Amino acid sequence: MDLRACELGYQALNEKIRNTDEDVVIYDCYGERFIGSGASNKTITINGTPGNALGAYLDGATIVVNGNAQDATGDTMNDGKIIINGNAGDALGYAMRGGKIFVKGYAGYRTGIHMKEYKDKKPVIVVGGSTGSFLGEYLAGGLIIVLGLDTDSFPTGYFTGVGMHGGEIFIRSSKAPKNLPKQVSASVANKDDIKGIEDILAEFSDLFGVSMEEILGKTFYLLTPNARNPYKQLYTEN
Amino acid sequence: MAVEYIYPDYEIVRDYDRCIVCRVCERQCANEAHEYLSDKNKMVADNAKCVNCHRCVSLCPTRALKIVKSDHTFKENANWTGKSIKEIYKQAGSGGVLLSSMGNPENYPVYFDKILLNASQVTNPSIDPLREPMETRVYLGAKPERIERDEKGRLINNLKPQLKLSMPVMFSAMSYGSISYNAHESLARAATELGILYNTGEGGLHEDFYKYGKNTIVQVASGRFGVHKKYLESSAAIEIKMGQGAKPGIGGHLPGTKVGEDISKTRMIPVGTDAISPAPHHDIYSIEDLRQLVYSLKEATGYTKPVIVKIAAVHNVALIASGIARSGADIIAIDGFRGGTGAAPTRIRDHVGIPIELALASVDQRLRDEGIRNNVSIVVAGSIRSSADVVKAVALGADAVYIGTAALIALGCHLCRSCHTGKCNWGIATQREDLVKRLNPNLGYKRLVNLMNAWKHEIKEMMGGMGINSIESLKGNRLMLRGVGLNEKELQILGIKHAGE
C-alpha cells in the first residue's frame, strides 16, 4: 500500500496503517507523528522525515526510514526493527524491551534510557555516529552500541550510563572514556566481548554499507554497571 | 555492643492467666516478636520487633494479648518530640534516608472534617432511597462540546470513549509487587462484581488477571514496567502516572529482594534486580511532550480507550491540570498528600504536596473559569476514608474518587505502616508465600464488595437528604457544603460558605 503522508495527516495515515495487513510505503512524510504505533507483522517504509514517537510500543513490525527520525523513536518498543538511514532525535528507544534499532548517523540526547531485558527479550540499539548526553541513563538491560564513525573524539556526551544497573554499552573510540558516573565501570572489550556483538555489527554493516574492517578498526570500550542493586544501602526503616 | 538508644513504641501485653501456650502468636508473627521458652513452657515477647499490626491479637484464641502504646517517655518537649529525637537516632546510627509507608500521618488539617453537608427541610423535600430510584452511575471521559448532526438532522455520535461506573469510586493504583497476588485478585474480582474499576499500578498485569480487563485501568509510568501492546489492549483505560500523592516529585523503587519469579514475569525484568521508576518521565518536559505520550497511547490502541493522567496535588496544581486538560487526556487523577504508598522517604511523604480538598476545589474552579471543565473528568484520591468524603469530594467538583488505603483496610490492613519491610502479616503488602496465603481472595473480594455496597447506600442516603436523586446533580454543587472553623481564605479556595451563612 502506498500512502502520501502530507495529504492525510497523522491520524488518517496511522488509521490506514493500522487497518492493513499489507506492507506500507509512505511518501512525502513531513513530520507526521506516531507512525507504526504498536504495529506488528508488516514492513513500513518511510520516505521523508517521520515525526515524534515513531514506532512507539512497536510489536514486531519493521520500519525503514529513508531520512531522519525525530524524538522518542521506538518508545517502549517490544519487538521488531527500526532502521534509520539518517540521524535520530532525542530519547531514542526509551524503556525499550525488545527488538533492534539501527541508526546510520547520530542520535540525540537520552538515547536508550531505561532499556530493560527479560529472558529472550533483549533490546539492541546501534548508533553509527555519536550520541548526546545521558546515553543509557538508568539502563536496566539490553545492549547499546555507539560506533562514532563520524568523529575522532569520544562519541558520547556527559553522564553516560548514569544510574545504570543492568545491560551493556559498547563504545567504539580511539580515546578512553572519561568522567563516567560511579555506577559504571569501563574496560577495553576483549575478543569474547566483540564476538558477542559481531552478528549485530555485521547487520549494521550490511544495512548501511559500512565495512566490517572499518567498524572493527578502533578499540571498543565496554561499560557495565558496578552493582545490580545500586541503592541497597540508601534507606533506614522508619 | 553499641548502646540501643530507642525504646520500643509498643508493648505486647500478655495475660498469662489466659495464655494456653498454643504458640499461634509465634507462628503468625513475621517480625518474630513472640518466642516460646521450652524450659519454662512460656511465651515471651520482644517489644522492639512489634509493629502493632494486631495479627497475633486477632488470632489469639483466648484473647490473652493486647498491644499498648508505651508510656515510656523522653523528657517532655513540645519542640523536640520523641519522634524527632528517635529519627535522629536512627539516622545517626545508619546514615540512611528514612523510609516509611502508607499516607502522611502528621497533624495537618483534614478539610473533609471541616466541611458539612446540607439536608432539605420543608421545601425541596428529601428523597428516600429505599423507596425511590437514585442514580449513582457515572461516566468518566471527555464530553463533547456541542451536539453535531448530519445533513438529515440525525445525531452524530461524537462521544469519546467513556468509562461506566456503577458508583463514583474506583480502587487506586497499587502495583503487583507493592501488594500481593491475593490482594490484586481481591481488587480485580470486587471491581468486576461492582461494575467499577481497579488499577494495576506500575507493575504490569499478571496473566491470570487479563480476564478482568474490562474493569482494569493499566498504568504507564516512567519505568514502563510490564507495558506492551497486549497489556494496553486488555484494559478499559490507560493511566499515565506523572506523580503520586505520597511522594510527589520522586520516583518508585521496588528493591531487588522483592523481585521474585512471579513479579519478574509481570514486570518483565530479571529476578533480583531493582525495579527503578525514575522521578520524571525522561521524555516529558512539557505539556506538549505529555500530549505526545497521550496520543501515542491512543494511536497504539486505536482511540478506543480513555487516557488518564495522574498527578500529585502540588502548589500549582490548577495550572498543571489546565495544561493536562488541553493535552488530549480524557481524565485527570489528582492524588492528595495523604495518599498511601508501599514505601516513600519519610520527609517527602510528610512534607511535600497539598491537601486534596484544596487541590480539587481549585482545579475544578480553574477548569470552569477557562471553559474546559468538560474536556476532562476529575478523579481525586488521598485520602478518601468514608462515603461522606466521597459525597463531599463530588460536591467540590470530582467526577469520582480513587480509594487505596480504605480498600486495603477492608482486606484486613491494620495500618501499621510497615509495608516497606515486605513482612505484612495480613498477606497484603508482601510477596512471602506463607504470608500471602493468609489473605483469602474469596473472602477478601467479598469484604470489598460489602464496603462498596455499604458506601453506595450511604451515598444515596446523603443525596436523598439533600433532595438530590442523581450523582450528576451533586457534582460541583458547592451550595450543598458549608465550612466549620475555616478562615476566609480557606473558604474562598474551597468555594464554600461558612456554616450559618
Chai-1 contact restraints between the chains, C-beta under 6 A:
chainA,res_idxA,chainB,res_idxB,connection_type,confidence,min_distance_angstrom,max_distance_angstrom,comment,restraint_id
A,N14,B,E299,contact,1.0,0.0,6.0,A-B,restraint_1
A,F34,B,S296,contact,1.0,0.0,6.0,A-B,restraint_2
A,F34,B,E299,contact,1.0,0.0,6.0,A-B,restraint_3
A,S37,B,S296,contact,1.0,0.0,6.0,A-B,restraint_4
A,S37,B,E299,contact,1.0,0.0,6.0,A-B,restraint_5
A,S37,B,A300,contact,1.0,0.0,6.0,A-B,restraint_6
A,G38,B,K229,contact,1.0,0.0,6.0,A-B,restraint_7
A,G38,B,A300,contact,1.0,0.0,6.0,A-B,restraint_8
A,N52,B,Q292,contact,1.0,0.0,6.0,A-B,restraint_9
A,A53,B,Q292,contact,1.0,0.0,6.0,A-B,restraint_10
A,A53,B,S296,contact,1.0,0.0,6.0,A-B,restraint_11
A,A56,B,S296,contact,1.0,0.0,6.0,A-B,restraint_12
A,Y57,B,K229,contact,1.0,0.0,6.0,A-B,restraint_13
A,Y57,B,A300,contact,1.0,0.0,6.0,A-B,restraint_14
A,D59,B,K229,contact,1.0,0.0,6.0,A-B,restraint_15
A,A72,B,D283,contact,1.0,0.0,6.0,A-B,restraint_16
A,T76,B,R224,contact,1.0,0.0,6.0,A-B,restraint_17
A,T76,B,V227,contact,1.0,0.0,6.0,A-B,restraint_18
A,N78,B,H228,contact,1.0,0.0,6.0,A-B,restraint_19
A,A91,B,D283,contact,1.0,0.0,6.0,A-B,restraint_20
A,Y94,B,D283,contact,1.0,0.0,6.0,A-B,restraint_21
A,A95,B,R224,contact,1.0,0.0,6.0,A-B,restraint_22
A,R110,B,H282,contact,1.0,0.0,6.0,A-B,restraint_23
A,I113,B,H282,contact,1.0,0.0,6.0,A-B,restraint_24
A,K116,B,I269,contact,1.0,0.0,6.0,A-B,restraint_25
A,Y118,B,M268,contact,1.0,0.0,6.0,A-B,restraint_26
A,Y118,B,I269,contact,1.0,0.0,6.0,A-B,restraint_27
A,Y138,B,P278,contact,1.0,0.0,6.0,A-B,restraint_28
A,H165,B,D274,contact,1.0,0.0,6.0,A-B,restraint_29
A,G166,B,T273,contact,1.0,0.0,6.0,A-B,restraint_30
A,R228,B,T273,contact,1.0,0.0,6.0,A-B,restraint_31
A,N229,B,G256,contact,1.0,0.0,6.0,A-B,restraint_32
A,N229,B,D274,contact,1.0,0.0,6.0,A-B,restraint_33
A,L234,B,V97,contact,1.0,0.0,6.0,A-B,restraint_34
A,Y235,B,G96,contact,1.0,0.0,6.0,A-B,restraint_35
A,Y235,B,V97,contact,1.0,0.0,6.0,A-B,restraint_36
A,Y235,B,L99,contact,1.0,0.0,6.0,A-B,restraint_37
A,T236,B,K90,contact,1.0,0.0,6.0,A-B,restraint_38
A,T236,B,S94,contact,1.0,0.0,6.0,A-B,restraint_39
A,T236,B,G96,contact,1.0,0.0,6.0,A-B,restraint_40
A,T236,B,L98,contact,1.0,0.0,6.0,A-B,restraint_41
A,E237,B,L99,contact,1.0,0.0,6.0,A-B,restraint_42
A,N238,B,L98,contact,1.0,0.0,6.0,A-B,restraint_43
A,N238,B,L99,contact,1.0,0.0,6.0,A-B,restraint_44
A,N238,B,S100,contact,1.0,0.0,6.0,A-B,restraint_45
A,N238,B,T346,contact,1.0,0.0,6.0,A-B,restraint_46
